[in-house]
Amino acid sequence: MSFNVTFNKETKTYDKPITVLEVVGNDKDIICAYVNRRVRELTYVLDKDSEVVPLTCKDRDAKPSYEASLRFLVAMAMHNIRPDLEIRFSYNISRSIFMQILTPNMHSNMQMVRDLEEEMKKIVAADLPLVRNIVNKEEAAKIFAKEGFEDKVKILQYRPEKTAHIYTCGNYKNYMYNRMVPSTGYITKWNLKFYHPGIIIQYPRPEVGGVIPPFEDAPTFGKTLKTAHQWAKSTGCDTIYGINKRIETDGPIDFITLCEQKHNRQLCELGQMIEEDKENIRLICIAGPSSSGKTTFANRLRIELLSRGLNPIRISMDDYYLPRDQAPKDEDGNPDLEDVNALDIKLFNENMADLIAGETVQLPKFDFKLGHRVPGRTLTIPNDQPIIIEGIHALNEKMTSSIPSHQKFKIFIAPQAQVNIDDHNPLSLTDLRLLRRIIRDYRTRNASAVDTMSMWASVRRGEFKSIYNTQEGANYVYNSFSAFELCAEKKYAMPLLESIDTENEYFPVAERLIRMLKFFDDLPDEWVPCNSIIREFIGGSCYED
């Protein structure tokens, strides 16, 4: 039976099955393709009416495929030059991948970078095919064990499907939990950089037009990730297998308490730092990307400071929004509420300076129904009372330029997860926050997962523009990730994700999130404390109105 395939606005009829690659041609800028709106590998076979849309490194849904293929290439090259070494990938500073050596008493060096780069170039030049095979889980376990991938063998027991996928390239076998390019000749764009004690691997990013962004060192962020990894490793929570085993061995109550204690310890550290400098600190600024848990954190920090004899007040930066018609416009011509200039910077500075000077100030209150500010509280505060401000621009110097630096304590908050499916497959920090927001938006706004996904690109643009660049100036970085959270969120997120139709443009995102969540054990959330940051998303927070 014949069928039609539409590509580049041209429709052709075929009498026998044909691959996507045969349709799009040998253009190695094309990484994968939408086939009837679903992301497919270029080796995918077409045998019915289809619309094919090519995807390159400029497209968000091509990034996971290219990045996974690049990790495969690096792992294969390392296997070829140093088969005696075990490696681990994680996400790191400057939107990059970090490769570290797990083998005891071994580490990366400049010569290893040169050898690795040379071997990667050889593999790319050979244009070796990446062949996907589907086998049952028992056979997959045997193959992984033979290859020395015990970490992959362990996670197989939590894979709900009866089969598993394995990619073969020459004599090398691996699996990256994602769609791959058809051959190594497609993986041409990457940079390697020695970054003690490992190697930074940069790759094209869609948010900067499909090019590799310049490397930007971020010592504060890097230190935070290192601390997160050390905690995860010491508690056995650096893999999904380890997290599931802790729940099974310790029980949900002990495991939840363990994770919450990490947050308590951070709050204690913060409280002590602020208390020791209470004579100077007047403004406590809290900022972070979307769904970091800022609201719950600000409330808990206030309680921590109260316990130390301080009596902070909270002021919302949201009350300083300009009327919508005065806000800057985004690239689509809509009010850009992620832009710092959407706030009345002058008025905020004046109000904070006057309050700190002991003046009486009438604060504004933004009425979101009316779309403009109305009169709010009238405040006068003593000189020993700190002010907590929380918002995406709270660390932006423009907002507090009238306040001397020594009177400000800046806190950056974000979930900094260092968790892997296995050594070669890290979990995305961005996907973690997206899941949090999907759950919260549905619960608090009755918004569908698609509604949240549709605005996520705009949210991300605002984060790169206004938030991430403020992290390096922070006095403290608070890691709001809880190792139990994906287990607790799974039952809320899966139905929302599974309800997305395969024809929907956001189905590829839902599919990616499901592929991550499915490995986690379910966790009964009745034992999650009411003041937990995770309650801000799944519900039941004692801080909700």
C-alpha positions as CSV (number, residue, x, y, z in Angstrom):
1,M,0.0,0.0,0.0
2,S,1.4,3.4,-1.0
3,F,1.7,6.3,1.4
4,N,2.6,10.0,1.3
5,V,5.4,11.8,3.0
6,T,5.5,15.6,3.3
7,F,8.9,17.3,3.7
8,N,9.8,20.9,3.1
9,K,6.3,21.6,1.8
10,E,6.7,18.9,-0.8
11,T,4.7,15.7,-0.8
12,K,6.0,12.4,-2.3
13,T,4.4,9.0,-2.6
14,Y,6.2,5.9,-1.7
15,D,5.3,2.2,-2.4
16,K,7.6,0.7,0.2
17,P,8.9,1.7,3.7
18,I,11.6,4.3,3.8
19,T,13.7,5.8,6.6
20,V,13.6,9.5,7.7
21,L,17.2,9.7,6.7
22,E,16.3,8.9,3.1
23,V,13.7,11.6,3.1
24,V,15.9,14.4,4.6
25,G,19.1,13.5,2.8
26,N,22.7,13.4,4.0
27,D,22.6,16.8,5.8
28,K,24.6,16.2,9.0
29,D,23.2,19.4,10.6
30,I,19.9,17.5,10.9
31,I,20.1,15.6,14.2
32,C,16.6,14.1,14.3
33,A,13.1,15.0,13.1
34,Y,9.5,15.4,14.0
35,V,7.4,12.7,12.4
36,N,3.8,13.7,12.8
37,R,5.0,15.9,15.7
38,R,6.9,13.1,17.5
39,V,10.6,13.2,17.8
40,R,12.1,10.3,15.9
41,E,15.6,9.2,15.0
42,L,16.7,9.6,11.4
43,T,16.8,5.8,11.2
44,Y,13.1,5.6,12.0
45,V,11.1,3.7,9.3
46,L,8.1,5.4,7.6
47,D,5.4,3.2,6.3
48,K,2.3,5.4,6.5
49,D,1.3,9.0,5.7
50,S,3.7,11.3,7.5
51,E,4.9,14.8,7.9
52,V,8.6,15.1,8.5
53,V,10.1,18.3,10.0
54,P,13.9,18.3,10.4
55,L,15.5,19.3,13.7
56,T,19.0,20.8,14.2
57,C,21.0,22.0,17.2
58,K,19.0,25.2,17.0
59,D,15.8,23.3,18.1
60,R,15.1,22.5,21.7
61,D,13.9,19.0,21.0
62,A,17.1,18.1,19.2
63,K,19.3,19.0,22.1
64,P,18.7,15.8,24.2
65,S,19.5,13.7,21.2
66,Y,22.7,15.5,20.3
67,E,23.9,15.7,23.9
68,A,23.2,12.0,24.5
69,S,25.1,11.1,21.3
70,L,28.0,13.3,22.4
71,R,28.2,11.5,25.8
72,F,28.2,8.2,23.9
73,L,31.1,9.5,21.8
74,V,33.1,10.6,24.8
75,A,32.4,7.3,26.6
76,M,33.4,5.3,23.6
77,A,36.6,7.3,23.0
78,M,37.6,7.0,26.7
79,H,37.0,3.2,26.5
80,N,39.3,3.1,23.5
81,I,42.2,5.1,25.0
82,R,41.8,4.1,28.7
83,P,39.6,1.0,29.1
84,D,40.9,0.7,32.7
85,L,39.1,3.8,33.8
86,E,35.5,4.3,35.0
87,I,34.0,7.6,34.2
88,R,30.9,9.6,35.3
89,F,29.1,12.4,33.6
90,S,27.2,15.2,35.4
91,Y,25.9,18.7,34.4
92,N,28.1,21.5,35.4
93,I,28.9,25.2,35.0
94,S,28.6,27.1,31.7
95,R,25.8,24.9,30.4
96,S,28.3,22.0,30.0
97,I,28.8,18.3,30.8
98,F,31.5,17.4,33.3
99,M,33.4,14.1,33.0
100,Q,35.2,12.8,36.1
101,I,37.3,9.7,36.8
102,L,35.8,7.3,39.3
103,T,38.7,4.9,39.4
104,P,40.5,5.4,42.7
105,N,43.8,7.3,42.7
106,M,43.3,8.4,39.1
107,H,42.4,11.8,37.7
108,S,42.3,13.7,34.5
109,N,45.1,15.8,33.1
110,M,46.0,17.9,30.0
111,Q,47.5,14.9,28.2
112,M,44.2,13.0,28.7
113,V,42.3,15.9,27.2
114,R,44.6,15.8,24.1
115,D,44.3,12.0,23.8
116,L,40.6,12.1,24.2
117,E,40.1,14.8,21.6
118,E,42.2,13.0,19.1
119,E,40.3,9.8,19.6
120,M,36.9,11.5,19.3
121,K,38.0,13.1,16.0
122,K,39.0,9.7,14.7
123,I,35.7,8.2,15.6
124,V,33.8,11.2,14.0
125,A,35.9,11.0,10.8
126,A,35.2,7.2,10.5
127,D,31.4,8.1,10.5
128,L,30.6,4.8,12.2
129,P,26.9,3.8,12.4
130,L,25.1,3.7,15.8
131,V,22.8,0.7,15.6
132,R,20.0,0.3,18.1
133,N,19.0,-3.2,19.2
134,I,16.0,-4.1,21.4
135,V,16.6,-7.0,23.8
136,N,14.9,-8.4,26.9
137,K,16.1,-7.1,30.2
138,E,17.8,-10.3,31.1
139,E,19.9,-10.2,27.9
140,A,20.6,-6.5,28.5
141,A,21.9,-7.2,32.0
142,K,24.3,-9.8,30.6
143,I,25.6,-7.4,27.9
144,F,26.0,-4.6,30.5
145,A,27.8,-6.9,32.9
146,K,30.2,-8.0,30.2
147,E,30.9,-4.4,29.3
148,G,31.6,-3.7,33.0
149,F,28.6,-1.4,33.5
150,E,27.4,-2.7,36.8
151,D,25.5,0.6,37.4
152,K,23.4,-0.1,34.3
153,V,22.7,-3.6,35.5
154,K,21.4,-2.3,38.9
155,I,18.9,0.2,37.4
156,L,17.4,-2.3,35.1
157,Q,15.4,-3.8,37.9
158,Y,13.4,-0.5,38.1
159,R,12.7,-0.3,34.4
160,P,9.0,-1.1,34.0
161,E,9.3,-2.4,30.4
162,K,10.3,-6.0,29.7
163,T,12.8,-4.9,27.1
164,A,15.7,-2.5,26.9
165,H,17.6,-0.7,24.2
166,I,21.3,-1.0,23.5
167,Y,23.3,1.0,20.9
168,T,26.3,-0.6,19.2
169,C,29.1,1.4,17.5
170,G,31.8,-0.9,16.1
171,N,32.6,-3.1,19.1
172,Y,31.4,-0.7,21.7
173,K,28.0,-1.0,23.4
174,N,26.2,1.5,25.6
175,Y,22.8,3.1,26.2
176,M,22.0,6.8,26.9
177,Y,18.3,6.7,27.5
178,N,17.6,8.9,24.5
179,R,17.3,9.0,20.8
180,M,20.7,9.0,19.0
181,V,22.1,10.3,15.7
182,P,22.5,7.6,13.0
183,S,26.3,7.8,12.9
184,T,29.3,9.4,14.6
185,G,29.8,11.7,11.6
186,Y,26.9,13.9,13.0
187,I,28.7,14.6,16.3
188,T,31.1,17.3,15.1
189,K,30.4,20.3,17.4
190,W,32.0,20.1,20.9
191,N,34.8,21.6,23.0
192,L,36.9,19.9,25.6
193,K,38.5,21.8,28.5
194,F,40.6,20.5,31.3
195,Y,38.9,21.6,34.5
196,H,40.4,19.9,37.6
197,P,39.7,17.2,38.6
198,G,37.9,16.4,35.4
199,I,37.0,17.5,31.9
200,I,34.4,20.0,30.7
201,I,32.5,19.1,27.6
202,Q,30.7,21.9,25.8
203,Y,28.1,21.5,23.1
204,P,25.6,23.5,21.0
205,R,22.7,25.1,22.9
206,P,19.4,26.0,21.3
207,E,18.9,29.0,23.6
208,V,21.9,30.7,21.9
209,G,21.1,29.8,18.3
210,G,22.6,26.3,18.2
211,V,26.2,27.3,18.8
212,I,28.5,26.5,21.7
213,P,28.4,29.4,24.2
214,P,31.6,30.9,25.4
215,F,33.0,29.2,28.5
216,E,32.2,31.2,31.7
217,D,33.8,30.1,34.9
218,A,31.4,30.1,37.9
219,P,33.3,29.2,41.1
220,T,30.3,29.7,43.4
221,F,28.0,27.5,41.3
222,G,30.8,25.0,40.9
223,K,31.4,24.8,44.6
224,T,27.7,24.3,45.2
225,L,27.6,21.4,42.7
226,K,30.6,19.8,44.4
227,T,29.0,20.1,47.8
228,A,25.8,18.6,46.4
229,H,27.7,15.7,44.9
230,Q,29.6,15.0,48.1
231,W,26.4,14.8,50.1
232,A,24.7,12.6,47.5
233,K,27.7,10.3,47.4
234,S,28.1,10.0,51.2
235,T,24.4,9.1,51.6
236,G,24.2,6.8,48.6
237,C,21.7,9.2,46.9
238,D,23.8,10.0,43.8
239,T,21.9,7.5,41.7
240,I,18.2,6.5,41.3
241,Y,19.2,3.0,42.3
242,G,20.7,4.4,45.5
243,I,17.6,6.5,46.3
244,N,15.2,3.6,45.8
245,K,17.4,1.3,47.9
246,R,17.4,3.9,50.8
247,I,13.6,4.0,50.7
248,E,13.4,0.2,50.7
249,T,16.0,-0.3,53.4
250,D,15.4,2.7,55.7
251,G,11.7,3.2,55.1
252,P,10.1,6.4,53.9
253,I,10.0,8.2,57.3
254,D,13.8,7.9,57.9
255,F,14.6,8.8,54.3
256,I,12.4,11.9,54.3
257,T,13.8,13.0,57.6
258,L,17.4,12.5,56.4
259,C,16.7,14.8,53.4
260,E,14.9,17.4,55.5
261,Q,17.8,17.5,57.9
262,K,20.1,18.6,55.1
263,H,17.8,21.6,54.6
264,N,17.7,22.2,58.4
265,R,21.4,22.2,58.5
266,Q,21.7,24.8,55.7
267,L,19.1,27.0,57.5
268,C,21.2,26.8,60.7
269,E,24.4,27.8,58.8
270,L,22.5,30.7,57.3
271,G,21.1,31.8,60.6
272,Q,24.5,31.7,62.2
273,M,26.1,33.8,59.4
274,I,23.4,36.4,59.6
275,E,23.4,36.5,63.4
276,E,27.1,37.0,63.5
277,D,26.8,40.1,61.3
278,K,23.5,41.4,62.6
279,E,24.9,44.8,63.4
280,N,25.5,45.4,59.7
281,I,22.9,43.3,57.8
282,R,19.7,45.2,57.1
283,L,18.5,43.6,53.8
284,I,18.3,39.9,53.2
285,C,17.9,39.3,49.5
286,I,16.6,36.0,48.1
287,A,16.5,35.1,44.4
288,G,16.6,32.0,42.3
289,P,15.1,30.5,39.1
290,S,11.4,29.4,38.8
291,S,10.2,26.6,41.1
292,S,13.2,26.7,43.4
293,G,11.1,26.9,46.5
294,K,11.7,30.6,47.3
295,T,8.5,31.2,49.1
296,T,8.8,28.3,51.6
297,F,12.5,29.0,52.1
298,A,11.8,32.7,52.9
299,N,9.3,31.6,55.5
300,R,11.6,29.1,57.1
301,L,14.5,31.5,57.1
302,R,12.3,34.0,58.9
303,I,11.5,31.4,61.6
304,E,15.2,30.5,61.9
305,L,16.1,34.2,62.5
306,L,13.2,34.6,65.0
307,S,14.7,31.7,67.0
308,R,17.9,33.7,67.2
309,G,16.3,36.8,68.6
310,L,16.0,38.6,65.2
311,N,12.6,39.9,64.0
312,P,12.7,40.2,60.2
313,I,9.9,41.5,58.1
314,R,9.1,40.3,54.5
315,I,8.5,42.6,51.6
316,S,7.4,41.3,48.2
317,M,9.1,42.7,45.1
318,D,6.0,41.7,43.1
319,D,4.3,44.7,44.6
320,Y,6.7,47.0,42.7
321,Y,5.6,45.9,39.2
322,L,4.9,48.7,36.8
323,P,1.5,48.8,35.0
324,R,1.5,46.3,32.2
325,D,1.4,49.0,29.5
326,Q,4.7,50.4,30.9
327,A,6.5,47.0,31.1
328,P,9.2,46.3,28.5
329,K,8.2,44.0,25.6
330,D,9.6,40.5,24.9
331,E,10.5,39.3,21.4
332,D,6.8,38.4,20.8
333,G,5.6,41.9,21.7
334,N,4.1,40.8,25.0
335,P,4.9,42.4,28.4
336,D,8.2,40.9,29.6
337,L,7.6,40.4,33.3
338,E,11.0,38.6,33.6
339,D,12.8,41.9,32.8
340,V,14.1,43.8,35.8
341,N,12.8,47.0,34.1
342,A,9.3,45.7,34.5
343,L,9.7,46.8,38.2
344,D,9.7,50.3,39.6
345,I,13.4,50.3,40.4
346,K,13.5,53.9,41.6
347,L,10.6,53.5,44.0
348,F,11.9,50.2,45.4
349,N,15.3,51.8,46.1
350,E,13.7,54.8,47.8
351,N,11.5,52.7,50.0
352,M,14.2,50.4,51.2
353,A,16.6,53.3,51.9
354,D,14.0,55.2,53.8
355,L,13.0,52.1,55.9
356,I,16.6,51.4,56.8
357,A,17.0,55.1,57.8
358,G,14.1,54.8,60.2
359,E,11.5,56.7,58.1
360,T,7.8,55.8,57.9
361,V,7.0,54.4,54.4
362,Q,3.7,53.5,52.8
363,L,4.5,50.5,50.7
364,P,2.7,49.8,47.4
365,K,0.6,46.6,46.8
366,F,0.2,45.4,43.2
367,D,-3.4,44.4,42.4
368,F,-3.1,41.8,39.8
369,K,-6.8,42.0,38.9
370,L,-6.6,45.7,38.3
371,G,-3.2,45.5,36.7
372,H,-1.6,48.3,38.7
373,R,-0.4,49.3,42.2
374,V,-2.7,50.4,45.1
375,P,-1.7,51.7,48.5
376,G,-0.3,49.0,50.8
377,R,1.1,48.7,54.4
378,T,2.6,51.7,56.2
379,L,5.8,50.6,58.0
380,T,8.4,52.0,60.3
381,I,11.1,49.6,61.5
382,P,13.7,49.8,64.2
383,N,17.4,49.7,63.3
384,D,17.8,46.1,64.5
385,Q,15.1,44.7,62.3
386,P,16.3,43.1,58.9
387,I,14.1,43.2,55.8
388,I,13.7,40.0,53.8
389,I,13.0,40.6,50.1
390,E,12.3,37.7,47.7
391,G,12.0,37.7,43.9
392,I,13.7,36.8,40.7
393,H,15.5,40.2,40.7
394,A,16.4,40.4,44.4
395,L,20.1,39.9,43.8
396,N,20.2,42.5,40.9
397,E,22.3,45.5,42.1
398,K,19.9,47.8,40.3
399,M,17.2,47.0,42.7
400,T,19.2,47.9,45.8
401,S,21.8,50.3,44.5
402,S,20.9,52.8,47.3
403,I,21.9,50.3,50.0
404,P,25.6,49.8,50.9
405,S,27.0,46.4,50.1
406,H,27.9,45.6,53.7
407,Q,24.2,46.0,54.7
408,K,23.0,43.3,52.2
409,F,23.1,39.6,52.6
410,K,22.4,37.8,49.3
411,I,21.1,34.3,49.0
412,F,20.7,32.3,45.8
413,I,18.3,29.3,45.9
414,A,17.9,26.5,43.4
415,P,17.6,22.7,43.4
416,Q,21.2,21.5,42.6
417,A,20.6,17.8,42.1
418,Q,23.6,15.6,41.4
419,V,21.7,12.4,40.7
420,N,22.3,10.0,37.8
421,I,20.3,7.2,36.2
422,D,23.7,5.6,35.8
423,D,27.3,6.9,35.5
424,H,26.8,8.0,31.9
425,N,23.3,9.5,32.3
426,P,22.8,12.5,34.7
427,L,19.4,13.9,35.5
428,S,18.6,17.4,34.2
429,L,18.4,20.2,36.8
430,T,16.1,22.1,34.5
431,D,13.7,19.2,34.1
432,L,13.5,18.8,37.8
433,R,12.2,22.4,38.2
434,L,9.9,22.0,35.2
435,L,8.3,18.9,36.9
436,R,7.9,21.0,40.2
437,R,6.2,23.7,38.2
438,I,3.9,21.4,36.3
439,I,2.6,19.9,39.5
440,R,2.2,23.3,41.3
441,D,0.5,25.0,38.3
442,Y,-2.0,22.2,38.0
443,R,-2.8,22.3,41.7
444,T,-2.9,26.1,42.2
445,R,-4.0,27.4,38.8
446,N,-5.8,24.4,37.3
447,A,-3.2,24.8,34.4
448,S,-2.5,21.7,32.3
449,A,1.0,20.4,31.8
450,V,0.9,21.8,28.3
451,D,0.0,25.2,29.6
452,T,3.1,25.2,31.8
453,M,5.4,23.7,29.1
454,S,4.2,26.4,26.6
455,M,5.5,29.2,28.8
456,W,8.7,27.4,29.9
457,A,10.8,28.7,27.0
458,S,10.0,32.3,28.0
459,V,10.7,31.5,31.7
460,R,14.1,30.1,30.7
461,R,15.0,33.1,28.6
462,G,14.3,35.3,31.6
463,E,16.5,33.1,33.8
464,F,19.5,33.3,31.5
465,K,18.9,37.1,31.1
466,S,18.3,38.1,34.7
467,I,18.9,35.4,37.3
468,Y,21.9,33.1,36.7
469,N,24.4,35.9,36.3
470,T,23.6,37.0,39.9
471,Q,24.5,33.7,41.5
472,E,28.2,34.4,41.6
473,G,27.7,37.5,43.8
474,A,25.7,35.6,46.5
475,N,26.8,35.3,50.1
476,Y,25.2,31.8,50.3
477,V,23.8,29.3,47.8
478,Y,20.9,27.3,49.2
479,N,20.4,23.9,47.6
480,S,16.6,23.2,47.7
481,F,16.8,19.7,46.2
482,S,15.5,16.8,48.2
483,A,16.6,13.4,47.2
484,F,13.1,12.0,47.9
485,E,11.2,14.6,45.9
486,L,10.9,12.8,42.6
487,C,9.6,9.7,44.4
488,A,6.9,11.9,46.1
489,E,6.1,13.9,42.9
490,K,5.8,10.9,40.6
491,K,2.2,10.1,41.4
492,Y,1.2,13.7,40.8
493,A,3.2,14.2,37.6
494,M,2.7,11.0,35.7
495,P,-1.1,11.4,35.1
496,L,-0.5,14.9,33.9
497,L,2.3,13.9,31.5
498,E,0.5,10.8,30.3
499,S,-2.6,12.8,29.4
500,I,-0.7,14.7,26.7
501,D,-1.7,13.5,23.2
502,T,1.1,12.1,21.0
503,E,0.1,14.7,18.4
504,N,0.7,17.6,20.7
505,E,3.8,19.7,20.1
506,Y,4.9,19.3,23.7
507,F,4.6,15.5,23.7
508,P,8.4,15.1,23.2
509,V,8.9,17.0,26.5
510,A,6.4,14.9,28.3
511,E,8.0,11.7,26.9
512,R,11.4,12.9,28.2
513,L,10.1,13.6,31.7
514,I,8.2,10.2,31.8
515,R,11.4,8.5,30.8
516,M,13.1,10.0,33.9
517,L,10.3,9.5,36.4
518,K,9.5,5.9,35.6
519,F,12.6,4.6,37.4
520,F,11.8,6.1,40.8
521,D,9.9,4.1,43.5
522,D,6.7,5.7,44.7
523,L,6.9,7.4,48.1
524,P,3.9,7.9,50.4
525,D,4.0,11.7,51.0
526,E,1.9,11.8,54.2
527,W,5.2,11.8,56.1
528,V,6.6,14.9,54.2
529,P,6.6,17.7,56.8
530,C,4.1,20.6,56.3
531,N,7.0,23.1,56.2
532,S,9.0,21.1,53.6
533,I,10.0,22.9,50.4
534,I,8.4,20.0,48.5
535,R,5.0,20.9,50.0
536,E,5.1,24.1,48.0
537,F,4.6,21.9,44.9
538,I,2.7,18.8,45.9
539,G,0.4,20.8,48.3
540,G,-0.2,20.7,52.1
541,S,2.2,23.5,53.0
542,C,1.6,25.3,56.3
543,Y,2.6,28.5,54.6
544,E,-0.2,28.5,52.0
545,D,-3.1,30.9,52.5
